[in-house]
Amino acid sequence: MTKTLQFPQKESIDSEYNWGKVYLGGIGVPKDHQEAAKRFRVASEQGHTAAQYNLGVLCAGGRGVPKDSKEAVKWLKIASEKGNATAKKQLQEIFKQDLTTSRRDDLQKYHQTSYTELLRLAKQGDFNAQYYLGNFFEDGQEIPQNHQEAIHWFQLAAKQSDAKAQYSLGNICFYGRGLEQDYNEAIRWWKLAAEQGHPDAQFNLGSIYYNGQGVEQNDQEAVQWFQMAAKQGDAKAQYNLRVMYYEGRGVSKDFLEDSNWWTTLIADQEDEIHTISRDEQDVKWTSFKIFWSYLLLILVVMPYIWFMESVVGSITTTTHWEKCIKKARTS
């Protein structure tokens, strides 16, 4: 017979949250996500942070409730603003996934559009069509590669403040594809895109100032752009800031301590150190066992073998001489 857990009869916030955990995990009762979501919602509406986080996760995954990204973001944001680090991390993952999905759907939409239709939309001033048309000409996969045509359509989209097109023009100028290499022009386009929040443009600006490539080396500028990209979850920028911090190159400790991604990096690093430490302990313990095994072999086993060989040898020798004497007497 299944035992049912008992909570106080008083309908408190904590008891609602605890019941939610019980139904979520199937602890003493059948697992029921719908009932768990119901309990978490009651506690969430009364301000229970952990319940708000759990409700957000259920909404994001569509477990027990209809899948609803907006509802998930709502509760996770409330929990994260109250200091729940796990909610912050989950919120970042949702934003990243939604952004990726949005870009992919957008790209697929224009890829499925015929060249003729895309050209028609681009001529009508659709900056997305202009950008993707420029992409087609630059990649040379859907249509013959033509850098001049790519630049033409990117420029039209960039004039409408399309960050994707501005970023692409920056790359073209930096690498000199279809025109003469021009670092200053690349920086100009990347800055326009970066100021609109384009993380790749922000990272590129950080990189050229960090390396002094085409510009005078400037750690402060590098840190500024890397920080912008890092706040948007750019792993390369986060890594570079980490390196610059340890090199003492302009990264403030306050910024890192206030950054959720930095805390995650430190935690991961500590886990790695602990893992290495455990491995080293295993190696040391194995070496210790091998050492004592050899010592035992030399001090105990080998003398015993030598002793037994000497005893057996003496017995064998005595028996041999006894046989010789006995044979001499009989003869």
C-alpha positions in Angstrom: 0.0 0.0 0.0 1.4 3.4 -1.0 1.9 5.8 1.8 0.8 9.4 1.3 3.0 12.2 2.7 1.2 14.5 5.1 1.6 18.2 5.3 0.0 20.7 7.8 -3.6 21.4 7.0 -2.9 25.1 6.9 -2.8 26.3 3.3 0.6 28.1 3.5 2.8 29.1 0.7 5.4 26.6 1.6 3.0 23.7 1.8 1.7 24.5 -1.7 5.2 24.6 -3.0 6.0 21.3 -1.2 2.9 19.7 -2.6 4.1 20.9 -6.0 7.4 19.1 -5.5 5.7 16.0 -4.4 3.5 15.8 -7.5 6.4 16.8 -9.8 8.6 14.0 -8.5 5.9 11.4 -7.8 7.0 11.2 -4.1 4.5 9.0 -2.3 1.8 9.9 -4.9 1.5 9.3 -8.7 3.5 11.8 -10.7 1.2 14.5 -11.9 2.7 17.5 -13.7 -0.7 19.2 -14.1 -1.3 19.1 -10.3 2.3 20.2 -9.7 1.9 23.2 -12.0 -1.3 24.1 -10.2 0.3 24.0 -6.8 3.4 26.0 -8.0 1.1 28.6 -9.5 -0.7 29.2 -6.2 2.6 29.5 -4.4 4.1 31.7 -7.2 1.3 34.2 -7.1 2.0 34.6 -3.4 5.7 35.3 -4.1 7.4 32.0 -3.5 10.7 32.3 -5.5 11.4 28.6 -5.9 7.8 27.9 -7.0 8.1 30.7 -9.6 11.2 29.1 -11.0 9.6 25.7 -11.2 6.5 27.1 -12.8 8.6 28.8 -15.4 10.4 25.6 -16.2 7.1 23.7 -16.6 5.7 26.5 -18.9 8.9 26.4 -21.0 8.7 22.6 -21.5 4.9 22.4 -21.7 4.7 19.9 -18.8 1.4 20.0 -17.0 0.5 23.3 -18.8 0.4 24.4 -22.4 3.9 25.3 -23.7 4.2 29.1 -23.4 7.5 30.9 -23.8 6.0 34.2 -22.7 4.6 32.7 -19.5 7.9 30.9 -18.8 9.9 34.1 -19.3 7.5 36.0 -17.0 8.0 33.6 -14.0 11.7 33.0 -14.6 12.3 36.7 -14.8 10.5 37.3 -11.5 12.6 34.6 -9.9 15.9 35.8 -11.4 15.2 39.4 -10.2 14.9 38.0 -6.7 18.3 36.4 -6.9 17.6 32.9 -8.2 20.8 32.1 -10.2 19.3 29.0 -11.8 16.3 31.0 -13.1 18.8 33.5 -14.6 20.6 30.7 -16.4 17.3 29.2 -17.6 16.1 32.6 -18.8 19.3 33.1 -20.9 18.9 29.6 -22.5 15.3 30.4 -23.5 16.4 33.8 -25.0 19.2 32.1 -26.9 16.9 29.3 -28.2 14.2 31.8 -29.2 16.7 34.0 -31.0 18.2 31.0 -32.9 14.8 29.7 -33.8 13.7 33.1 -35.0 16.8 33.6 -37.1 16.5 30.1 -38.6 12.8 30.5 -39.4 13.5 33.9 -40.9 16.3 32.5 -43.0 14.2 29.5 -44.1 11.4 31.8 -45.1 13.6 33.8 -47.5 15.5 30.7 -48.7 12.3 29.1 -49.8 11.4 32.3 -51.7 12.4 32.1 -55.4 15.1 34.3 -56.7 12.6 36.3 -58.7 10.3 36.9 -55.8 13.3 37.8 -53.5 14.5 40.2 -56.1 11.0 41.7 -56.4 10.8 42.2 -52.6 14.3 43.6 -52.4 13.6 46.2 -55.1 10.5 47.2 -53.1 12.7 48.0 -50.2 12.3 44.9 -48.0 15.6 45.1 -46.1 15.4 41.4 -45.1 15.1 40.5 -48.7 18.0 42.8 -49.6 20.2 41.2 -46.9 19.4 37.6 -47.9 19.8 38.5 -51.6 23.2 39.9 -50.7 23.9 36.7 -48.8 23.1 34.6 -51.8 25.5 36.5 -54.0 28.2 36.4 -51.5 27.9 32.6 -50.8 27.5 31.7 -54.4 25.4 28.6 -53.5 21.9 29.4 -54.8 23.1 31.7 -57.6 26.6 32.5 -59.1 28.9 34.3 -56.7 29.2 38.0 -57.3 30.8 40.1 -54.6 29.8 43.4 -56.3 26.1 42.4 -56.3 26.4 41.3 -52.6 27.9 44.6 -51.6 25.2 46.5 -53.5 22.3 44.7 -51.7 24.1 44.7 -48.3 24.5 48.5 -48.6 20.8 49.0 -49.4 19.8 47.0 -46.3 22.5 48.6 -44.2 21.1 52.1 -45.0 17.9 50.9 -43.4 19.9 50.2 -40.3 19.8 46.4 -40.7 22.5 45.2 -38.3 23.1 41.9 -40.2 23.9 43.7 -43.4 26.2 46.2 -41.5 28.0 43.3 -39.9 28.4 41.6 -43.3 29.8 44.8 -44.9 32.3 45.1 -42.1 33.5 41.5 -42.8 33.8 42.3 -46.6 35.8 45.5 -45.9 38.0 43.8 -43.3 38.9 40.8 -45.6 38.9 42.7 -48.8 36.3 40.6 -50.6 35.2 42.3 -53.8 36.9 45.6 -52.9 40.2 46.9 -51.5 40.8 45.9 -47.8 39.9 48.8 -45.6 40.1 48.4 -41.8 38.7 51.8 -41.0 35.6 51.1 -43.1 35.2 47.7 -41.5 35.3 49.3 -38.1 32.7 51.8 -39.1 30.3 49.2 -40.3 30.9 46.9 -37.3 30.3 49.8 -34.9 27.0 50.5 -36.5 26.0 46.9 -36.1 27.5 46.6 -32.6 25.6 49.6 -31.3 22.4 47.8 -32.3 23.5 44.9 -30.2 25.0 42.5 -32.8 27.2 40.2 -30.7 29.5 39.1 -33.5 30.2 42.7 -34.5 30.9 43.5 -30.8 33.3 40.5 -30.6 35.1 41.5 -33.8 35.6 45.0 -32.5 37.0 43.7 -29.2 39.3 41.4 -31.1 40.9 44.0 -33.4 41.5 46.4 -30.4 42.9 43.5 -28.4 45.3 42.5 -31.1 45.9 46.0 -32.5 45.0 44.7 -36.0 44.4 47.7 -38.3 44.0 50.0 -35.2 46.2 51.1 -32.3 46.1 48.4 -29.6 43.7 49.5 -26.9 42.8 47.2 -23.9 40.0 49.6 -22.7 38.3 49.5 -26.1 38.7 45.7 -26.3 37.2 45.2 -22.9 34.3 47.5 -23.6 33.2 45.5 -26.7 34.0 42.1 -25.3 31.8 43.0 -22.3 28.9 43.9 -24.5 29.2 40.6 -26.4 29.7 38.6 -23.2 26.5 40.0 -21.6 24.7 38.5 -24.6 26.2 35.0 -24.0 29.0 35.1 -26.5 31.4 32.3 -25.3 34.4 33.6 -27.1 34.1 37.1 -25.6 33.6 35.6 -22.2 36.8 33.6 -22.6 38.8 36.6 -23.8 37.6 38.6 -20.8 38.7 35.8 -18.5 42.1 35.8 -20.1 42.4 39.6 -19.9 41.4 39.5 -16.3 44.2 37.1 -15.4 46.6 39.1 -17.5 45.6 42.2 -15.6 44.6 44.0 -18.8 41.7 46.3 -17.8 38.9 43.9 -16.8 37.4 45.1 -13.5 36.8 42.5 -10.8 33.4 44.1 -10.1 32.2 43.5 -13.6 33.1 39.8 -13.4 31.6 39.3 -10.0 28.3 40.9 -11.2 28.3 38.6 -14.3 26.2 35.4 -14.0 28.3 33.8 -16.8 31.5 34.5 -14.9 30.1 32.7 -11.8 29.3 29.7 -14.1 32.8 29.7 -15.5 34.3 29.8 -12.1 32.0 27.0 -10.9 33.0 24.9 -14.0 36.6 25.6 -13.4 36.3 24.6 -9.7 34.5 21.4 -10.8 37.4 20.7 -13.2 40.0 21.4 -10.4 38.1 19.1 -8.1 38.0 16.4 -10.8 41.7 16.8 -11.4 42.4 16.7 -7.7 40.4 13.5 -7.4 42.3 12.0 -10.3 45.6 13.0 -8.7 44.5 11.4 -5.4 43.7 8.2 -7.3 47.1 8.2 -9.0 48.8 8.8 -5.6 46.8 6.1 -4.0 47.7 3.7 -6.8 51.4 4.6 -6.6 51.2 4.1 -2.8 49.7 0.6 -3.2 52.3 -0.4 -5.8 55.2 0.9 -3.6 54.0 -1.2 -0.6 53.4 -4.2 -2.8 57.0 -4.2 -4.0 58.2 -3.6 -0.4 56.2 -6.5 0.8 57.5 -8.6 -2.0 61.2 -7.7 -1.2 61.0 -7.9 2.7 58.6 -10.8 3.2 57.9 -12.9 0.2 61.4 -13.1 -1.3 63.1 -14.1 2.0 60.4 -16.7 2.6 61.1 -18.2 -0.9 64.8 -18.2 -0.3 64.3 -19.8 3.1 62.1 -22.5 1.7 64.6 -23.2 -1.2 67.4 -23.6 1.3 65.4 -26.0 3.5 64.3 -28.1 0.5 67.9 -27.9 -0.8 69.3 -29.2 2.4 66.8 -32.0 2.6 67.5 -33.0 -0.9 71.3 -32.9 -0.3 71.0 -35.1 2.9 68.9 -37.7 1.1 71.4 -37.9 -1.7 74.4 -38.6 0.6 72.4 -41.1 2.6 71.7 -43.0 -0.7 75.4 -42.9 -1.6 76.5 -44.3 1.9 73.9 -47.0 1.8 75.0 -48.1 -1.7 78.7 -48.2 -0.6 77.8 -50.5 2.3 75.9 -52.9 0.3 78.6 -53.2 -2.2 
